[in-house]
Amino acid sequence: MKNLTVFCKDFELTEAIKNYLEDKLSSLYKYIMHKDEDQISFNARLGKVSNHHNHGKIFYVEVSVHTPEKNYGVRIEAEEIYAAIDILKDELAENITNYKEKSRDLERRQALKFKQDIRAVE
Protein backbone atom coordinates (compact mmCIF):
# COMPACT_ATOMS: atom_id res chain seq x y z
CA MET A 1 0.00 0.00 0.00
CA LYS A 2 1.75 3.12 -1.21
CA ASN A 3 -0.58 5.83 0.12
CA LEU A 4 -0.25 4.94 3.80
CA THR A 5 1.42 7.19 6.34
CA VAL A 6 1.91 5.74 9.83
CA PHE A 7 2.81 7.73 12.93
CA CYS A 8 3.58 5.94 16.16
CA LYS A 9 3.67 7.42 19.65
CA ASP A 10 5.01 5.95 22.91
CA PHE A 11 5.86 2.49 21.57
CA GLU A 12 7.92 0.93 18.83
CA LEU A 13 6.22 0.25 15.51
CA THR A 14 7.27 -3.22 14.45
CA GLU A 15 7.17 -4.52 10.91
CA ALA A 16 4.50 -7.06 11.95
CA ILE A 17 2.16 -4.33 13.23
CA LYS A 18 2.70 -2.21 10.12
CA ASN A 19 2.02 -5.19 7.81
CA TYR A 20 -1.10 -6.08 9.80
CA LEU A 21 -2.37 -2.51 9.54
CA GLU A 22 -1.65 -2.40 5.80
CA ASP A 23 -3.49 -5.70 5.34
CA LYS A 24 -6.60 -4.47 7.15
CA LEU A 25 -6.67 -1.06 5.47
CA SER A 26 -6.11 -2.45 2.00
CA SER A 27 -9.26 -4.53 2.43
CA LEU A 28 -11.23 -1.26 2.59
CA TYR A 29 -10.65 -0.49 -1.09
CA LYS A 30 -13.62 -2.65 -2.03
CA TYR A 31 -15.96 -0.39 -0.02
CA ILE A 32 -14.72 2.93 -1.39
CA MET A 33 -16.67 4.30 -4.35
CA HIS A 34 -13.66 5.79 -6.12
CA LYS A 35 -11.73 2.97 -7.78
CA ASP A 36 -8.47 4.84 -8.53
CA GLU A 37 -6.28 3.74 -5.62
CA ASP A 38 -3.73 6.50 -6.29
CA GLN A 39 -6.22 9.17 -5.20
CA ILE A 40 -6.99 7.48 -1.87
CA SER A 41 -4.68 8.10 1.06
CA PHE A 42 -4.59 6.70 4.58
CA ASN A 43 -3.08 8.46 7.60
CA ALA A 44 -2.73 6.24 10.66
CA ARG A 45 -1.72 7.20 14.18
CA LEU A 46 -0.95 4.46 16.68
CA GLY A 47 0.00 4.98 20.27
CA LYS A 48 -0.59 4.53 23.95
CA VAL A 49 -3.28 6.50 25.72
CA SER A 50 -0.76 7.32 28.44
CA ASN A 51 2.50 5.90 29.70
CA HIS A 52 1.29 5.15 33.23
CA HIS A 53 -1.53 2.74 32.29
CA ASN A 54 -0.70 -0.94 32.71
CA HIS A 55 -4.08 -2.51 31.98
CA GLY A 56 -7.37 -1.58 30.41
CA LYS A 57 -7.66 0.31 27.15
CA ILE A 58 -3.99 1.11 26.71
CA PHE A 59 -3.59 1.43 22.93
CA TYR A 60 -5.34 3.60 20.38
CA VAL A 61 -5.46 3.56 16.60
CA GLU A 62 -6.72 6.54 14.67
CA VAL A 63 -7.08 6.51 10.88
CA SER A 64 -8.08 9.20 8.40
CA VAL A 65 -9.05 8.12 4.90
CA HIS A 66 -8.97 10.82 2.24
CA THR A 67 -10.90 10.16 -0.97
CA PRO A 68 -12.04 12.56 -3.70
CA GLU A 69 -15.68 12.13 -2.60
CA LYS A 70 -15.40 12.26 1.18
CA ASN A 71 -13.02 11.98 4.11
CA TYR A 72 -13.54 9.35 6.79
CA GLY A 73 -12.00 9.08 10.23
CA VAL A 74 -12.19 6.72 13.19
CA ARG A 75 -10.42 6.46 16.55
CA ILE A 76 -10.50 3.23 18.55
CA GLU A 77 -9.05 2.37 21.95
CA ALA A 78 -8.43 -1.22 23.02
CA GLU A 79 -6.33 -3.40 25.30
CA GLU A 80 -4.17 -4.70 22.43
CA ILE A 81 -3.01 -2.94 19.30
CA TYR A 82 -4.11 -5.78 17.02
CA ALA A 83 -7.61 -5.77 18.51
CA ALA A 84 -7.81 -2.00 18.00
CA ILE A 85 -6.84 -2.40 14.33
CA ASP A 86 -9.49 -5.09 13.83
CA ILE A 87 -12.23 -2.98 15.40
CA LEU A 88 -11.09 0.08 13.46
CA LYS A 89 -11.30 -1.75 10.13
CA ASP A 90 -14.86 -2.86 10.86
CA GLU A 91 -15.87 0.64 11.97
CA LEU A 92 -14.39 2.27 8.86
CA ALA A 93 -16.08 -0.29 6.60
CA GLU A 94 -19.41 0.50 8.27
CA ASN A 95 -18.90 4.26 7.89
CA ILE A 96 -18.02 3.95 4.22
CA THR A 97 -20.96 1.61 3.55
CA ASN A 98 -23.38 3.96 5.32
CA TYR A 99 -22.19 6.88 3.18
CA LYS A 100 -22.57 4.82 -0.01
CA GLU A 101 -26.13 3.82 0.97
CA LYS A 102 -27.08 7.41 1.78
CA SER A 103 -25.75 8.71 -1.51
CA ARG A 104 -27.54 5.94 -3.44
CA ASP A 105 -30.80 6.69 -1.65
CA LEU A 106 -30.42 10.39 -2.42
CA GLU A 107 -29.84 9.66 -6.11
CA ARG A 108 -32.88 7.37 -6.21
CA ARG A 109 -35.09 9.97 -4.52
CA GLN A 110 -33.91 12.64 -6.94
CA ALA A 111 -34.57 10.36 -9.91
CA LEU A 112 -38.04 9.51 -8.59
CA LYS A 113 -38.85 13.19 -8.07
CA PHE A 114 -37.63 13.99 -11.59
CA LYS A 115 -39.77 11.19 -12.99
CA GLN A 116 -42.81 12.47 -11.09
CA ASP A 117 -42.18 16.03 -12.32
CA ILE A 118 -42.05 14.81 -15.92
CA ARG A 119 -45.33 12.93 -15.49
CA ALA A 120 -46.95 16.03 -13.95
CA VAL A 121 -45.99 18.13 -16.97
CA GLU A 122 -47.43 15.62 -19.46
C-alpha positions in Angstrom: 0.0 0.0 0.0 1.7 3.1 -1.2 -0.6 5.8 0.1 -0.2 4.9 3.8 1.4 7.2 6.3 1.9 5.7 9.8 2.8 7.7 12.9 3.6 5.9 16.2 3.7 7.4 19.7 5.0 6.0 22.9 5.9 2.5 21.6 7.9 0.9 18.8 6.2 0.2 15.5 7.3 -3.2 14.4 7.2 -4.5 10.9 4.5 -7.1 11.9 2.2 -4.3 13.2 2.7 -2.2 10.1 2.0 -5.2 7.8 -1.1 -6.1 9.8 -2.4 -2.5 9.5 -1.7 -2.4 5.8 -3.5 -5.7 5.3 -6.6 -4.5 7.2 -6.7 -1.1 5.5 -6.1 -2.4 2.0 -9.3 -4.5 2.4 -11.2 -1.3 2.6 -10.6 -0.5 -1.1 -13.6 -2.6 -2.0 -16.0 -0.4 0.0 -14.7 2.9 -1.4 -16.7 4.3 -4.3 -13.7 5.8 -6.1 -11.7 3.0 -7.8 -8.5 4.8 -8.5 -6.3 3.7 -5.6 -3.7 6.5 -6.3 -6.2 9.2 -5.2 -7.0 7.5 -1.9 -4.7 8.1 1.1 -4.6 6.7 4.6 -3.1 8.5 7.6 -2.7 6.2 10.7 -1.7 7.2 14.2 -0.9 4.5 16.7 0.0 5.0 20.3 -0.6 4.5 23.9 -3.3 6.5 25.7 -0.8 7.3 28.4 2.5 5.9 29.7 1.3 5.2 33.2 -1.5 2.7 32.3 -0.7 -0.9 32.7 -4.1 -2.5 32.0 -7.4 -1.6 30.4 -7.7 0.3 27.2 -4.0 1.1 26.7 -3.6 1.4 22.9 -5.3 3.6 20.4 -5.5 3.6 16.6 -6.7 6.5 14.7 -7.1 6.5 10.9 -8.1 9.2 8.4 -9.0 8.1 4.9 -9.0 10.8 2.2 -10.9 10.2 -1.0 -12.0 12.6 -3.7 -15.7 12.1 -2.6 -15.4 12.3 1.2 -13.0 12.0 4.1 -13.5 9.4 6.8 -12.0 9.1 10.2 -12.2 6.7 13.2 -10.4 6.5 16.5 -10.5 3.2 18.6 -9.0 2.4 21.9 -8.4 -1.2 23.0 -6.3 -3.4 25.3 -4.2 -4.7 22.4 -3.0 -2.9 19.3 -4.1 -5.8 17.0 -7.6 -5.8 18.5 -7.8 -2.0 18.0 -6.8 -2.4 14.3 -9.5 -5.1 13.8 -12.2 -3.0 15.4 -11.1 0.1 13.5 -11.3 -1.7 10.1 -14.9 -2.9 10.9 -15.9 0.6 12.0 -14.4 2.3 8.9 -16.1 -0.3 6.6 -19.4 0.5 8.3 -18.9 4.3 7.9 -18.0 3.9 4.2 -21.0 1.6 3.6 -23.4 4.0 5.3 -22.2 6.9 3.2 -22.6 4.8 0.0 -26.1 3.8 1.0 -27.1 7.4 1.8 -25.7 8.7 -1.5 -27.5 5.9 -3.4 -30.8 6.7 -1.6 -30.4 10.4 -2.4 -29.8 9.7 -6.1 -32.9 7.4 -6.2 -35.1 10.0 -4.5 -33.9 12.6 -6.9 -34.6 10.4 -9.9 -38.0 9.5 -8.6 -38.8 13.2 -8.1 -37.6 14.0 -11.6 -39.8 11.2 -13.0 -42.8 12.5 -11.1 -42.2 16.0 -12.3 -42.1 14.8 -15.9 -45.3 12.9 -15.5 -47.0 16.0 -14.0 -46.0 18.1 -17.0 -47.4 15.6 -19.5 
